[in-house]
Amino acid sequence: MLINVHEAKTHFSRLLERVAHGEEIVIGKAGKPVARLVPYQEAQGPRSPGAWQGRVRIAPDFDELPPEVAAAFRGANG
């Protein structure tokens, strides 16, 4: 459901009540979506380190900065 900013400001308390009951509301400006009101969810629990172990590969040249990138940082034209 898309609601314009003015209507959202006018009826904010009502919108929060609807969101608290599970509804998602999109707020738009000039007919274009810009924000979403969604129900708050508590964190699932403590994070466990190493969950991505074995799923991510870092390339051997990860720490090497390519010359063209270094030149861009210096403002040099390639």
Beta strands, then each sheet from edge to edge (+ up, - down):
strand 1: 2-4
strand 2: 25-29
strand 3: 32-37
sheet 1: 1+ 2+ 3-
end
